[in-house]
Amino acid sequence: MEGTTFWVLATVAAICVGVSKGGWPVVGMLSVPLLSLVISPVVAAGLLLPVYVVSDMFGLYAYRHEFNKRVVLIIAASATVGVAIGGLTAHIVPEAFVTLIVGIVGFLFALYMIVRDTLTGEEREGKLSSGIFWGVLTGFTSFVSHAGAPPYQIWVLPQRLSKIVFAGTSTITFAYINAIKLIPYYMLGQINLASIKIALVLMIPASIAVFVGVKMVKVISDKVFFRVVIGALFVVSVKLIWDGVSTL
């Protein structure tokens, strides 16, 4: 983990992490694929987790008053189960298979949202049963490769939260998920002294990028914000499908 190429990609990945904590959750999914161009995806996930956790602290402060408590509680509780499943099956379930499934689900959902254009309208609650299902999947996929955004958004986006509440809810929810992932990541050896030293450097651009993300959320209109989120989900899902198919 050295050289100009590594540090350039690592810095860009850290910025993606920071922007995601500023209210753009899908952007964070680009971090592991970017870093995987020069190191193993598993190593990349372990290296970036401390960066996620520190960035979460700034995001929590920025959105401490703007979030949907019901969504946070349902997803956080069920995602805990998903993270546990991920930790227990880390050596059994092929990462490429999970990547492919997440990509397909995210692609179909993004396509549906684009065609139906159902992002506007009054706020409505999501069903508890479906929230638990997508929450478990969010925790599991987040554990595997920090790719919890697609299943999370499949349940949350149709609830039509305002952009600020959506951003805050996403930031707070994933702050919790990232925190509990530290335990199994450490136990599996994905976090070590060498990776922490590099992560400490990457926390600087990531922390700055958090406030850039927050600023972007505030100045962009609701319609544009959600169209960008859906568009990013579509593009990232296509990339996940490609990665899954090519690896399998």
C-alpha positions as CSV (number, residue, x, y, z in Angstrom):
1,M,0.0,0.0,0.0
2,E,2.4,2.6,-1.3
3,G,3.2,4.7,-4.4
4,T,1.6,7.7,-6.1
5,T,-1.2,5.7,-7.7
6,F,-2.3,4.2,-4.4
7,W,-2.3,7.5,-2.6
8,V,-4.2,9.3,-5.4
9,L,-6.9,6.7,-5.5
10,A,-7.0,6.4,-1.7
11,T,-7.5,10.2,-1.3
12,V,-10.3,10.2,-3.9
13,A,-11.9,7.2,-2.1
14,A,-11.6,9.1,1.2
15,I,-13.3,12.1,-0.4
16,C,-16.1,9.9,-1.6
17,V,-16.5,8.6,2.0
18,G,-16.7,12.2,3.3
19,V,-19.2,13.4,0.7
20,S,-21.4,10.4,1.5
21,K,-21.4,11.4,5.2
22,G,-22.4,14.8,4.1
23,G,-25.7,13.4,2.9
24,W,-25.0,11.5,-0.4
25,P,-24.9,7.8,0.8
26,V,-24.5,6.3,-2.7
27,V,-21.3,8.2,-3.4
28,G,-19.6,6.3,-0.6
29,M,-20.1,3.1,-2.5
30,L,-17.5,4.2,-5.0
31,S,-14.7,4.2,-2.4
32,V,-14.0,0.4,-2.2
33,P,-14.2,-0.1,-6.0
34,L,-11.8,2.8,-6.5
35,L,-9.3,1.5,-4.0
36,S,-9.7,-2.1,-5.3
37,L,-7.9,-1.0,-8.5
38,V,-4.6,-1.2,-6.5
39,I,-5.3,-3.4,-3.5
40,S,-7.6,-6.3,-2.6
41,P,-11.3,-5.3,-2.1
42,V,-11.2,-7.0,1.4
43,V,-8.1,-5.0,2.4
44,A,-9.7,-1.8,0.9
45,A,-12.9,-2.3,3.0
46,G,-10.9,-2.8,6.2
47,L,-8.7,0.2,5.4
48,L,-11.6,2.5,4.8
49,L,-13.8,1.5,7.8
50,P,-12.0,3.8,10.3
51,V,-12.2,6.6,7.8
52,Y,-16.0,6.0,7.6
53,V,-16.3,6.0,11.4
54,V,-14.4,9.3,11.9
55,S,-16.3,11.0,9.0
56,D,-19.6,9.8,10.6
57,M,-18.8,11.9,13.7
58,F,-18.8,15.1,11.6
59,G,-21.9,13.9,9.8
60,L,-23.7,13.3,13.1
61,Y,-23.0,16.8,14.2
62,A,-24.1,18.3,11.0
63,Y,-27.5,16.4,10.9
64,R,-28.1,16.0,14.7
65,H,-31.5,17.8,14.4
66,E,-32.6,16.5,11.0
67,F,-33.6,12.8,10.8
68,N,-36.5,10.4,10.9
69,K,-36.4,8.5,14.2
70,R,-38.6,5.6,13.0
71,V,-36.4,4.8,10.0
72,V,-33.2,5.0,12.0
73,L,-34.5,2.6,14.7
74,I,-35.9,0.0,12.2
75,I,-32.9,0.0,10.0
76,A,-30.4,0.1,12.8
77,A,-32.0,-2.8,14.7
78,S,-32.3,-5.0,11.6
79,A,-28.9,-4.0,10.2
80,T,-27.3,-5.3,13.4
81,V,-28.6,-8.7,12.5
82,G,-27.3,-8.3,9.0
83,V,-23.8,-7.3,10.2
84,A,-23.8,-10.4,12.5
85,I,-24.7,-12.6,9.6
86,G,-22.0,-11.1,7.5
87,G,-19.4,-11.6,10.1
88,L,-20.4,-15.3,10.7
89,T,-20.5,-16.1,7.0
90,A,-17.5,-14.1,5.9
91,H,-15.6,-17.2,4.8
92,I,-18.5,-18.9,3.2
93,V,-20.5,-16.5,1.0
94,P,-18.6,-15.4,-2.1
95,E,-18.2,-11.6,-2.2
96,A,-18.8,-11.6,-6.0
97,F,-22.2,-13.3,-5.6
98,V,-23.3,-10.7,-3.0
99,T,-22.0,-7.9,-5.3
100,L,-23.9,-9.2,-8.2
101,I,-27.2,-9.5,-6.3
102,V,-26.9,-6.0,-4.8
103,G,-26.1,-4.6,-8.2
104,I,-29.2,-6.3,-9.8
105,V,-31.6,-5.2,-7.1
106,G,-30.2,-1.6,-7.1
107,F,-30.4,-1.4,-10.9
108,L,-34.0,-2.6,-11.1
109,F,-35.1,-0.3,-8.3
110,A,-33.3,2.8,-9.8
111,L,-34.8,2.0,-13.2
112,Y,-38.3,1.7,-11.6
113,M,-37.9,5.1,-9.8
114,I,-36.7,6.8,-13.0
115,V,-39.6,5.4,-15.1
116,R,-42.3,6.1,-12.4
117,D,-40.7,9.4,-11.2
118,T,-42.3,8.8,-7.7
119,L,-39.9,10.9,-5.7
120,T,-42.3,13.8,-5.1
121,G,-45.5,13.9,-3.0
122,E,-46.4,13.7,0.7
123,E,-44.3,11.8,3.2
124,R,-45.5,8.3,4.0
125,E,-44.3,5.5,6.3
126,G,-42.7,2.3,5.0
127,K,-44.0,-1.1,6.1
128,L,-42.3,-2.5,9.2
129,S,-41.9,-6.0,7.7
130,S,-40.2,-4.7,4.5
131,G,-38.1,-2.3,6.6
132,I,-36.7,-5.3,8.6
133,F,-36.0,-7.3,5.5
134,W,-34.1,-4.4,3.7
135,G,-32.5,-3.4,7.0
136,V,-30.9,-6.9,7.4
137,L,-29.8,-6.8,3.8
138,T,-28.4,-3.3,4.4
139,G,-26.3,-4.5,7.3
140,F,-25.1,-7.6,5.4
141,T,-24.0,-5.8,2.2
142,S,-22.5,-2.9,4.2
143,F,-20.4,-5.5,6.1
144,V,-19.3,-7.2,2.9
145,S,-18.1,-4.1,1.0
146,H,-19.6,-0.9,2.4
147,A,-22.4,-1.4,-0.2
148,G,-25.4,-0.9,2.1
149,A,-26.9,2.1,0.2
150,P,-29.0,0.3,-2.5
151,P,-31.1,-1.9,-0.1
152,Y,-31.4,1.0,2.3
153,Q,-32.6,3.3,-0.4
154,I,-35.1,0.8,-1.8
155,W,-37.0,1.1,1.5
156,V,-36.4,4.7,2.4
157,L,-36.7,6.6,-0.9
158,P,-40.4,5.7,-1.5
159,Q,-41.2,7.3,1.9
160,R,-40.5,10.7,0.3
161,L,-38.6,12.3,3.1
162,S,-37.4,15.8,2.5
163,K,-33.8,16.0,1.2
164,I,-32.4,17.2,4.5
165,V,-34.2,14.6,6.6
166,F,-33.2,11.9,4.0
167,A,-29.6,13.0,4.2
168,G,-29.6,13.2,8.0
169,T,-31.4,9.8,8.4
170,S,-28.9,8.2,6.1
171,T,-25.9,9.7,7.8
172,I,-27.0,8.7,11.3
173,T,-28.1,5.2,10.3
174,F,-24.9,4.4,8.6
175,A,-22.9,5.9,11.4
176,Y,-24.3,3.3,13.7
177,I,-23.8,0.5,11.2
178,N,-20.2,1.4,10.6
179,A,-19.5,1.6,14.4
180,I,-20.7,-2.0,15.0
181,K,-18.8,-3.3,12.0
182,L,-15.5,-2.4,13.8
183,I,-15.9,-5.5,16.1
184,P,-16.1,-8.2,13.4
185,Y,-13.7,-6.4,11.1
186,Y,-11.1,-6.4,13.9
187,M,-11.8,-10.0,14.8
188,L,-11.3,-11.0,11.2
189,G,-8.0,-9.2,10.9
190,Q,-9.3,-6.6,8.4
191,I,-8.2,-3.8,10.7
192,N,-4.6,-3.7,11.9
193,L,-1.9,-1.2,12.9
194,A,-0.6,-0.7,9.3
195,S,-4.1,0.1,7.9
196,I,-4.9,2.4,10.8
197,K,-1.8,4.5,10.1
198,I,-2.9,5.0,6.5
199,A,-6.5,5.6,7.6
200,L,-5.3,8.4,9.9
201,V,-3.9,10.3,6.9
202,L,-7.1,9.7,4.8
203,M,-9.3,11.0,7.6
204,I,-8.2,14.5,6.8
205,P,-9.6,14.8,3.2
206,A,-12.6,12.7,4.3
207,S,-13.5,15.0,7.2
208,I,-13.2,18.1,5.0
209,A,-15.4,16.4,2.3
210,V,-18.2,15.9,4.8
211,F,-18.9,19.6,5.0
212,V,-18.7,19.9,1.2
213,G,-21.4,17.2,1.0
214,V,-23.5,19.0,3.5
215,K,-23.2,22.3,1.6
216,M,-24.2,20.6,-1.6
217,V,-27.3,19.1,0.0
218,K,-28.4,22.6,1.2
219,V,-27.9,24.5,-2.1
220,I,-29.3,21.9,-4.5
221,S,-33.1,21.7,-5.0
222,D,-35.0,18.7,-3.7
223,K,-35.9,17.4,-7.2
224,V,-32.3,17.7,-8.5
225,F,-31.0,16.1,-5.2
226,F,-33.1,13.0,-5.5
227,R,-32.5,12.7,-9.3
228,V,-28.7,12.8,-8.6
229,V,-29.1,10.1,-5.9
230,I,-31.1,7.9,-8.2
231,G,-28.8,8.5,-11.1
232,A,-25.8,7.6,-8.9
233,L,-27.5,4.5,-7.6
234,F,-28.2,3.4,-11.2
235,V,-24.5,3.9,-12.3
236,V,-23.1,2.2,-9.2
237,S,-25.5,-0.7,-9.6
238,V,-24.3,-1.2,-13.2
239,K,-20.7,-1.2,-11.9
240,L,-21.6,-3.8,-9.2
241,I,-23.2,-6.0,-11.8
242,W,-20.1,-5.8,-14.0
243,D,-17.8,-6.5,-11.0
244,G,-19.9,-9.5,-9.9
245,V,-20.2,-11.1,-13.3
246,S,-16.5,-10.6,-14.2
247,T,-15.4,-12.1,-10.9
248,L,-17.7,-15.1,-11.1
